[in-house]
Amino acid sequence: MTHSLTAEDRCDRCGSQAYIRAQFSQSHELLFCAHHGRRYKAALELRVSELLDETHRLTVTNQSR
Ligand SMILES: [Zn+2]
């Protein structure tokens, strides 16, 4: 099990590549793209046990398309 998000991970809202993972419990997590991650982040931070934010990769890595 990896802690990083990959291109395979998709936003639960719109299907874009996910950059934020909200871990609610061991078996329950939601993925969000940068757009929806920013939108829900404040609310998520109150509820999740772990919030992984990799939106910084957006400015670093070059998307292949
Ligand atoms: Zn989205």
PDB file of the backbone (N, CA, C, O) and the ligand in Angstrom, with CONECT records:
HET     ZN  A 101       1
ATOM      1  N   MET A   1       0.843  -1.207   0.000  1.00  0.00           N
ATOM      2  CA  MET A   1       0.000   0.000   0.000  1.00  0.00           C
ATOM      3  C   MET A   1       0.873   1.249   0.000  1.00  0.00           C
ATOM      4  O   MET A   1       1.789   1.391   0.810  1.00  0.00           O
ATOM      5  N   THR A   2       0.569   2.135  -0.913  1.00  0.00           N
ATOM      6  CA  THR A   2       1.372   3.337  -1.015  1.00  0.00           C
ATOM      7  C   THR A   2       0.643   4.546  -0.445  1.00  0.00           C
ATOM      8  O   THR A   2      -0.586   4.582  -0.385  1.00  0.00           O
ATOM      9  N   HIS A   3       1.409   5.509  -0.039  1.00  0.00           N
ATOM     10  CA  HIS A   3       0.819   6.717   0.519  1.00  0.00           C
ATOM     11  C   HIS A   3       0.687   7.811  -0.523  1.00  0.00           C
ATOM     12  O   HIS A   3       0.152   8.885  -0.245  1.00  0.00           O
ATOM     13  N   SER A   4       1.167   7.540  -1.704  1.00  0.00           N
ATOM     14  CA  SER A   4       1.118   8.571  -2.735  1.00  0.00           C
ATOM     15  C   SER A   4      -0.036   8.331  -3.692  1.00  0.00           C
ATOM     16  O   SER A   4      -0.449   7.195  -3.926  1.00  0.00           O
ATOM     17  N   LEU A   5      -0.529   9.384  -4.219  1.00  0.00           N
ATOM     18  CA  LEU A   5      -1.573   9.282  -5.222  1.00  0.00           C
ATOM     19  C   LEU A   5      -0.922   9.126  -6.589  1.00  0.00           C
ATOM     20  O   LEU A   5       0.148   9.675  -6.853  1.00  0.00           O
ATOM     21  N   THR A   6      -1.582   8.371  -7.447  1.00  0.00           N
ATOM     22  CA  THR A   6      -1.050   8.163  -8.788  1.00  0.00           C
ATOM     23  C   THR A   6      -2.066   8.647  -9.820  1.00  0.00           C
ATOM     24  O   THR A   6      -3.161   9.094  -9.482  1.00  0.00           O
ATOM     25  N   ALA A   7      -1.678   8.547 -11.060  1.00  0.00           N
ATOM     26  CA  ALA A   7      -2.569   8.957 -12.138  1.00  0.00           C
ATOM     27  C   ALA A   7      -3.806   8.070 -12.199  1.00  0.00           C
ATOM     28  O   ALA A   7      -4.799   8.421 -12.837  1.00  0.00           O
ATOM     29  N   GLU A   8      -3.741   6.919 -11.533  1.00  0.00           N
ATOM     30  CA  GLU A   8      -4.887   6.009 -11.498  1.00  0.00           C
ATOM     31  C   GLU A   8      -5.970   6.503 -10.546  1.00  0.00           C
ATOM     32  O   GLU A   8      -7.137   6.130 -10.670  1.00  0.00           O
ATOM     33  N   ASP A   9      -5.579   7.333  -9.610  1.00  0.00           N
ATOM     34  CA  ASP A   9      -6.528   7.815  -8.614  1.00  0.00           C
ATOM     35  C   ASP A   9      -7.366   8.951  -9.183  1.00  0.00           C
ATOM     36  O   ASP A   9      -6.851   9.915  -9.749  1.00  0.00           O
ATOM     37  N   ARG A  10      -8.659   8.804  -9.014  1.00  0.00           N
ATOM     38  CA  ARG A  10      -9.587   9.759  -9.623  1.00  0.00           C
ATOM     39  C   ARG A  10     -10.477  10.428  -8.587  1.00  0.00           C
ATOM     40  O   ARG A  10     -10.856   9.826  -7.582  1.00  0.00           O
ATOM     41  N   CYS A  11     -10.795  11.667  -8.853  1.00  0.00           N
ATOM     42  CA  CYS A  11     -11.685  12.419  -7.983  1.00  0.00           C
ATOM     43  C   CYS A  11     -13.046  11.742  -7.902  1.00  0.00           C
ATOM     44  O   CYS A  11     -13.600  11.329  -8.920  1.00  0.00           O
ATOM     45  N   ASP A  12     -13.581  11.628  -6.698  1.00  0.00           N
ATOM     46  CA  ASP A  12     -14.887  11.000  -6.509  1.00  0.00           C
ATOM     47  C   ASP A  12     -16.025  11.883  -7.020  1.00  0.00           C
ATOM     48  O   ASP A  12     -17.150  11.413  -7.194  1.00  0.00           O
ATOM     49  N   ARG A  13     -15.740  13.123  -7.253  1.00  0.00           N
ATOM     50  CA  ARG A  13     -16.779  14.051  -7.694  1.00  0.00           C
ATOM     51  C   ARG A  13     -16.832  14.174  -9.212  1.00  0.00           C
ATOM     52  O   ARG A  13     -17.914  14.147  -9.799  1.00  0.00           O
ATOM     53  N   CYS A  14     -15.682  14.309  -9.847  1.00  0.00           N
ATOM     54  CA  CYS A  14     -15.707  14.631 -11.277  1.00  0.00           C
ATOM     55  C   CYS A  14     -14.861  13.704 -12.134  1.00  0.00           C
ATOM     56  O   CYS A  14     -14.932  13.776 -13.360  1.00  0.00           O
ATOM     57  N   GLY A  15     -14.052  12.827 -11.518  1.00  0.00           N
ATOM     58  CA  GLY A  15     -13.281  11.885 -12.307  1.00  0.00           C
ATOM     59  C   GLY A  15     -11.939  12.411 -12.783  1.00  0.00           C
ATOM     60  O   GLY A  15     -11.226  11.706 -13.496  1.00  0.00           O
ATOM     61  N   SER A  16     -11.578  13.624 -12.410  1.00  0.00           N
ATOM     62  CA  SER A  16     -10.254  14.145 -12.744  1.00  0.00           C
ATOM     63  C   SER A  16      -9.190  13.455 -11.896  1.00  0.00           C
ATOM     64  O   SER A  16      -9.508  12.763 -10.930  1.00  0.00           O
ATOM     65  N   GLN A  17      -7.946  13.645 -12.258  1.00  0.00           N
ATOM     66  CA  GLN A  17      -6.875  13.050 -11.464  1.00  0.00           C
ATOM     67  C   GLN A  17      -6.917  13.600 -10.045  1.00  0.00           C
ATOM     68  O   GLN A  17      -7.062  14.803  -9.828  1.00  0.00           O
ATOM     69  N   ALA A  18      -6.786  12.683  -9.077  1.00  0.00           N
ATOM     70  CA  ALA A  18      -6.906  13.069  -7.673  1.00  0.00           C
ATOM     71  C   ALA A  18      -5.576  13.544  -7.110  1.00  0.00           C
ATOM     72  O   ALA A  18      -4.525  12.964  -7.380  1.00  0.00           O
ATOM     73  N   TYR A  19      -5.644  14.607  -6.326  1.00  0.00           N
ATOM     74  CA  TYR A  19      -4.447  15.117  -5.661  1.00  0.00           C
ATOM     75  C   TYR A  19      -4.624  15.204  -4.156  1.00  0.00           C
ATOM     76  O   TYR A  19      -3.675  15.493  -3.427  1.00  0.00           O
ATOM     77  N   ILE A  20      -5.822  14.959  -3.701  1.00  0.00           N
ATOM     78  CA  ILE A  20      -6.086  15.005  -2.262  1.00  0.00           C
ATOM     79  C   ILE A  20      -6.810  13.739  -1.843  1.00  0.00           C
ATOM     80  O   ILE A  20      -7.803  13.341  -2.451  1.00  0.00           O
ATOM     81  N   ARG A  21      -6.292  13.108  -0.788  1.00  0.00           N
ATOM     82  CA  ARG A  21      -6.944  11.911  -0.272  1.00  0.00           C
ATOM     83  C   ARG A  21      -7.385  12.170   1.160  1.00  0.00           C
ATOM     84  O   ARG A  21      -6.588  12.555   2.016  1.00  0.00           O
ATOM     85  N   ALA A  22      -8.653  11.953   1.396  1.00  0.00           N
ATOM     86  CA  ALA A  22      -9.214  12.128   2.737  1.00  0.00           C
ATOM     87  C   ALA A  22      -9.478  10.759   3.334  1.00  0.00           C
ATOM     88  O   ALA A  22     -10.304   9.991   2.841  1.00  0.00           O
ATOM     89  N   GLN A  23      -8.752  10.471   4.416  1.00  0.00           N
ATOM     90  CA  GLN A  23      -8.863   9.168   5.054  1.00  0.00           C
ATOM     91  C   GLN A  23      -9.803   9.287   6.248  1.00  0.00           C
ATOM     92  O   GLN A  23      -9.475   9.926   7.247  1.00  0.00           O
ATOM     93  N   PHE A  24     -10.983   8.663   6.134  1.00  0.00           N
ATOM     94  CA  PHE A  24     -11.962   8.723   7.222  1.00  0.00           C
ATOM     95  C   PHE A  24     -11.711   7.607   8.229  1.00  0.00           C
ATOM     96  O   PHE A  24     -11.801   7.811   9.440  1.00  0.00           O
ATOM     97  N   SER A  25     -11.396   6.429   7.708  1.00  0.00           N
ATOM     98  CA  SER A  25     -11.083   5.273   8.549  1.00  0.00           C
ATOM     99  C   SER A  25     -10.237   4.344   7.703  1.00  0.00           C
ATOM    100  O   SER A  25      -9.900   4.668   6.564  1.00  0.00           O
ATOM    101  N   GLN A  26      -9.892   3.190   8.253  1.00  0.00           N
ATOM    102  CA  GLN A  26      -9.023   2.274   7.508  1.00  0.00           C
ATOM    103  C   GLN A  26      -9.641   1.840   6.191  1.00  0.00           C
ATOM    104  O   GLN A  26      -8.928   1.596   5.217  1.00  0.00           O
ATOM    105  N   SER A  27     -10.945   1.744   6.158  1.00  0.00           N
ATOM    106  CA  SER A  27     -11.593   1.210   4.959  1.00  0.00           C
ATOM    107  C   SER A  27     -12.384   2.275   4.200  1.00  0.00           C
ATOM    108  O   SER A  27     -13.017   1.987   3.185  1.00  0.00           O
ATOM    109  N   HIS A  28     -12.338   3.485   4.697  1.00  0.00           N
ATOM    110  CA  HIS A  28     -13.145   4.522   4.070  1.00  0.00           C
ATOM    111  C   HIS A  28     -12.299   5.734   3.732  1.00  0.00           C
ATOM    112  O   HIS A  28     -11.809   6.431   4.620  1.00  0.00           O
ATOM    113  N   GLU A  29     -12.135   5.979   2.451  1.00  0.00           N
ATOM    114  CA  GLU A  29     -11.398   7.159   2.032  1.00  0.00           C
ATOM    115  C   GLU A  29     -12.028   7.728   0.783  1.00  0.00           C
ATOM    116  O   GLU A  29     -12.664   7.014   0.008  1.00  0.00           O
ATOM    117  N   LEU A  30     -11.846   9.001   0.600  1.00  0.00           N
ATOM    118  CA  LEU A  30     -12.354   9.673  -0.582  1.00  0.00           C
ATOM    119  C   LEU A  30     -11.211  10.403  -1.260  1.00  0.00           C
ATOM    120  O   LEU A  30     -10.287  10.892  -0.609  1.00  0.00           O
ATOM    121  N   LEU A  31     -11.291  10.466  -2.577  1.00  0.00           N
ATOM    122  CA  LEU A  31     -10.255  11.152  -3.348  1.00  0.00           C
ATOM    123  C   LEU A  31     -10.859  12.375  -4.015  1.00  0.00           C
ATOM    124  O   LEU A  31     -12.011  12.368  -4.449  1.00  0.00           O
ATOM    125  N   PHE A  32     -10.062  13.410  -4.083  1.00  0.00           N
ATOM    126  CA  PHE A  32     -10.541  14.630  -4.724  1.00  0.00           C
ATOM    127  C   PHE A  32      -9.462  15.203  -5.634  1.00  0.00           C
ATOM    128  O   PHE A  32      -8.269  15.082  -5.352  1.00  0.00           O
ATOM    129  N   CYS A  33      -9.886  15.816  -6.711  1.00  0.00           N
ATOM    130  CA  CYS A  33      -8.951  16.537  -7.571  1.00  0.00           C
ATOM    131  C   CYS A  33      -8.571  17.842  -6.864  1.00  0.00           C
ATOM    132  O   CYS A  33      -9.108  18.145  -5.798  1.00  0.00           O
ATOM    133  N   ALA A  34      -7.679  18.591  -7.431  1.00  0.00           N
ATOM    134  CA  ALA A  34      -7.241  19.837  -6.799  1.00  0.00           C
ATOM    135  C   ALA A  34      -8.410  20.798  -6.638  1.00  0.00           C
ATOM    136  O   ALA A  34      -8.545  21.475  -5.619  1.00  0.00           O
ATOM    137  N   HIS A  35      -9.242  20.840  -7.656  1.00  0.00           N
ATOM    138  CA  HIS A  35     -10.387  21.746  -7.635  1.00  0.00           C
ATOM    139  C   HIS A  35     -11.342  21.413  -6.482  1.00  0.00           C
ATOM    140  O   HIS A  35     -11.670  22.276  -5.668  1.00  0.00           O
ATOM    141  N   HIS A  36     -11.777  20.165  -6.424  1.00  0.00           N
ATOM    142  CA  HIS A  36     -12.718  19.782  -5.374  1.00  0.00           C
ATOM    143  C   HIS A  36     -12.024  19.651  -4.023  1.00  0.00           C
ATOM    144  O   HIS A  36     -12.652  19.852  -2.983  1.00  0.00           O
ATOM    145  N   GLY A  37     -10.762  19.325  -4.026  1.00  0.00           N
ATOM    146  CA  GLY A  37     -10.032  19.247  -2.774  1.00  0.00           C
ATOM    147  C   GLY A  37     -10.008  20.578  -2.062  1.00  0.00           C
ATOM    148  O   GLY A  37     -10.243  20.663  -0.857  1.00  0.00           O
ATOM    149  N   ARG A  38      -9.718  21.621  -2.829  1.00  0.00           N
ATOM    150  CA  ARG A  38      -9.693  22.959  -2.234  1.00  0.00           C
ATOM    151  C   ARG A  38     -11.074  23.346  -1.731  1.00  0.00           C
ATOM    152  O   ARG A  38     -11.228  23.976  -0.685  1.00  0.00           O
ATOM    153  N   ARG A  39     -12.046  22.957  -2.491  1.00  0.00           N
ATOM    154  CA  ARG A  39     -13.421  23.325  -2.164  1.00  0.00           C
ATOM    155  C   ARG A  39     -13.884  22.679  -0.855  1.00  0.00           C
ATOM    156  O   ARG A  39     -14.593  23.302  -0.065  1.00  0.00           O
ATOM    157  N   TYR A  40     -13.479  21.431  -0.634  1.00  0.00           N
ATOM    158  CA  TYR A  40     -13.969  20.694   0.528  1.00  0.00           C
ATOM    159  C   TYR A  40     -12.968  20.614   1.668  1.00  0.00           C
ATOM    160  O   TYR A  40     -13.292  20.119   2.748  1.00  0.00           O
ATOM    161  N   LYS A  41     -11.773  21.090   1.440  1.00  0.00           N
ATOM    162  CA  LYS A  41     -10.694  20.853   2.392  1.00  0.00           C
ATOM    163  C   LYS A  41     -11.036  21.303   3.813  1.00  0.00           C
ATOM    164  O   LYS A  41     -10.817  20.560   4.770  1.00  0.00           O
ATOM    165  N   ALA A  42     -11.557  22.486   3.947  1.00  0.00           N
ATOM    166  CA  ALA A  42     -11.868  23.011   5.283  1.00  0.00           C
ATOM    167  C   ALA A  42     -12.845  22.103   6.012  1.00  0.00           C
ATOM    168  O   ALA A  42     -12.676  21.834   7.201  1.00  0.00           O
ATOM    169  N   ALA A  43     -13.861  21.631   5.311  1.00  0.00           N
ATOM    170  CA  ALA A  43     -14.851  20.747   5.919  1.00  0.00           C
ATOM    171  C   ALA A  43     -14.244  19.371   6.203  1.00  0.00           C
ATOM    172  O   ALA A  43     -14.528  18.749   7.227  1.00  0.00           O
ATOM    173  N   LEU A  44     -13.413  18.918   5.282  1.00  0.00           N
ATOM    174  CA  LEU A  44     -12.808  17.593   5.446  1.00  0.00           C
ATOM    175  C   LEU A  44     -11.893  17.528   6.653  1.00  0.00           C
ATOM    176  O   LEU A  44     -11.894  16.550   7.401  1.00  0.00           O
ATOM    177  N   GLU A  45     -11.119  18.572   6.830  1.00  0.00           N
ATOM    178  CA  GLU A  45     -10.131  18.567   7.914  1.00  0.00           C
ATOM    179  C   GLU A  45     -10.773  18.361   9.279  1.00  0.00           C
ATOM    180  O   GLU A  45     -10.118  17.896  10.211  1.00  0.00           O
ATOM    181  N   LEU A  46     -12.036  18.701   9.398  1.00  0.00           N
ATOM    182  CA  LEU A  46     -12.738  18.523  10.669  1.00  0.00           C
ATOM    183  C   LEU A  46     -13.146  17.074  10.891  1.00  0.00           C
ATOM    184  O   LEU A  46     -13.360  16.656  12.029  1.00  0.00           O
ATOM    185  N   ARG A  47     -13.254  16.312   9.817  1.00  0.00           N
ATOM    186  CA  ARG A  47     -13.854  14.984   9.918  1.00  0.00           C
ATOM    187  C   ARG A  47     -12.893  13.830   9.684  1.00  0.00           C
ATOM    188  O   ARG A  47     -13.124  12.732  10.190  1.00  0.00           O
ATOM    189  N   VAL A  48     -11.831  14.049   8.936  1.00  0.00           N
ATOM    190  CA  VAL A  48     -10.975  12.932   8.555  1.00  0.00           C
ATOM    191  C   VAL A  48      -9.876  12.682   9.588  1.00  0.00           C
ATOM    192  O   VAL A  48      -9.504  13.572  10.353  1.00  0.00           O
ATOM    193  N   SER A  49      -9.368  11.452   9.589  1.00  0.00           N
ATOM    194  CA  SER A  49      -8.257  11.137  10.484  1.00  0.00           C
ATOM    195  C   SER A  49      -6.941  11.528   9.838  1.00  0.00           C
ATOM    196  O   SER A  49      -5.955  11.797  10.525  1.00  0.00           O
ATOM    197  N   GLU A  50      -6.933  11.558   8.515  1.00  0.00           N
ATOM    198  CA  GLU A  50      -5.716  11.929   7.807  1.00  0.00           C
ATOM    199  C   GLU A  50      -6.077  12.556   6.477  1.00  0.00           C
ATOM    200  O   GLU A  50      -6.927  12.052   5.742  1.00  0.00           O
ATOM    201  N   LEU A  51      -5.420  13.660   6.180  1.00  0.00           N
ATOM    202  CA  LEU A  51      -5.672  14.322   4.909  1.00  0.00           C
ATOM    203  C   LEU A  51      -4.360  14.454   4.151  1.00  0.00           C
ATOM    204  O   LEU A  51      -3.429  15.129   4.589  1.00  0.00           O
ATOM    205  N   LEU A  52      -4.314  13.794   3.010  1.00  0.00           N
ATOM    206  CA  LEU A  52      -3.105  13.858   2.200  1.00  0.00           C
ATOM    207  C   LEU A  52      -3.320  14.852   1.080  1.00  0.00           C
ATOM    208  O   LEU A  52      -4.210  14.681   0.247  1.00  0.00           O
ATOM    209  N   ASP A  53      -2.510  15.885   1.062  1.00  0.00           N
ATOM    210  CA  ASP A  53      -2.653  16.936   0.062  1.00  0.00           C
ATOM    211  C   ASP A  53      -1.426  16.963  -0.838  1.00  0.00           C
ATOM    212  O   ASP A  53      -0.338  17.351  -0.414  1.00  0.00           O
ATOM    213  N   GLU A  54      -1.615  16.549  -2.074  1.00  0.00           N
ATOM    214  CA  GLU A  54      -0.491  16.534  -3.014  1.00  0.00           C
ATOM    215  C   GLU A  54      -0.707  17.543  -4.135  1.00  0.00           C
ATOM    216  O   GLU A  54      -0.183  17.384  -5.237  1.00  0.00           O
ATOM    217  N   THR A  55      -1.470  18.562  -3.848  1.00  0.00           N
ATOM    218  CA  THR A  55      -1.728  19.567  -4.887  1.00  0.00           C
ATOM    219  C   THR A  55      -0.461  20.308  -5.287  1.00  0.00           C
ATOM    220  O   THR A  55      -0.381  20.892  -6.368  1.00  0.00           O
ATOM    221  N   HIS A  56       0.537  20.275  -4.390  1.00  0.00           N
ATOM    222  CA  HIS A  56       1.799  20.949  -4.726  1.00  0.00           C
ATOM    223  C   HIS A  56       2.457  20.331  -5.952  1.00  0.00           C
ATOM    224  O   HIS A  56       3.240  20.975  -6.650  1.00  0.00           O
ATOM    225  N   ARG A  57       2.113  19.030  -6.205  1.00  0.00           N
ATOM    226  CA  ARG A  57       2.700  18.365  -7.376  1.00  0.00           C
ATOM    227  C   ARG A  57       2.207  18.971  -8.673  1.00  0.00           C
ATOM    228  O   ARG A  57       2.848  18.823  -9.714  1.00  0.00           O
ATOM    229  N   LEU A  58       1.090  19.642  -8.621  1.00  0.00           N
ATOM    230  CA  LEU A  58       0.532  20.263  -9.821  1.00  0.00           C
ATOM    231  C   LEU A  58       1.487  21.277 -10.420  1.00  0.00           C
ATOM    232  O   LEU A  58       1.576  21.421 -11.640  1.00  0.00           O
ATOM    233  N   THR A  59       2.198  21.979  -9.552  1.00  0.00           N
ATOM    234  CA  THR A  59       3.100  23.008 -10.037  1.00  0.00           C
ATOM    235  C   THR A  59       4.488  22.454 -10.329  1.00  0.00           C
ATOM    236  O   THR A  59       5.296  23.101 -10.996  1.00  0.00           O
ATOM    237  N   VAL A  60       4.759  21.256  -9.828  1.00  0.00           N
ATOM    238  CA  VAL A  60       6.087  20.678 -10.007  1.00  0.00           C
ATOM    239  C   VAL A  60       6.141  19.754 -11.224  1.00  0.00           C
ATOM    240  O   VAL A  60       6.961  19.936 -12.124  1.00  0.00           O
ATOM    241  N   THR A  61       5.259  18.770 -11.233  1.00  0.00           N
ATOM    242  CA  THR A  61       5.290  17.792 -12.318  1.00  0.00           C
ATOM    243  C   THR A  61       4.570  18.283 -13.546  1.00  0.00           C
ATOM    244  O   THR A  61       3.621  19.063 -13.473  1.00  0.00           O
ATOM    245  N   ASN A  62       5.038  17.812 -14.660  1.00  0.00           N
ATOM    246  CA  ASN A  62       4.423  18.128 -15.929  1.00  0.00           C
ATOM    247  C   ASN A  62       3.493  16.995 -16.300  1.00  0.00           C
ATOM    248  O   ASN A  62       3.924  15.849 -16.420  1.00  0.00           O
ATOM    249  N   GLN A  63       2.245  17.298 -16.480  1.00  0.00           N
ATOM    250  CA  GLN A  63       1.303  16.266 -16.906  1.00  0.00           C
ATOM    251  C   GLN A  63       1.671  15.789 -18.304  1.00  0.00           C
ATOM    252  O   GLN A  63       2.161  16.566 -19.123  1.00  0.00           O
ATOM    253  N   SER A  64       1.437  14.515 -18.573  1.00  0.00           N
ATOM    254  CA  SER A  64       1.819  13.959 -19.861  1.00  0.00           C
ATOM    255  C   SER A  64       0.857  14.361 -20.964  1.00  0.00           C
ATOM    256  O   SER A  64       1.090  14.040 -22.130  1.00  0.00           O
ATOM    257  N   ARG A  65      -0.219  15.058 -20.621  1.00  0.00           N
ATOM    258  CA  ARG A  65      -1.106  15.500 -21.667  1.00  0.00           C
ATOM    259  C   ARG A  65      -1.675  16.876 -21.432  1.00  0.00           C
ATOM    260  O   ARG A  65      -2.448  17.372 -22.251  1.00  0.00           O
TER     261      ARG A  65
HETATM  262 ZN    ZN A 101     -13.056  16.873  -8.892  1.00  0.00          ZN2+
END
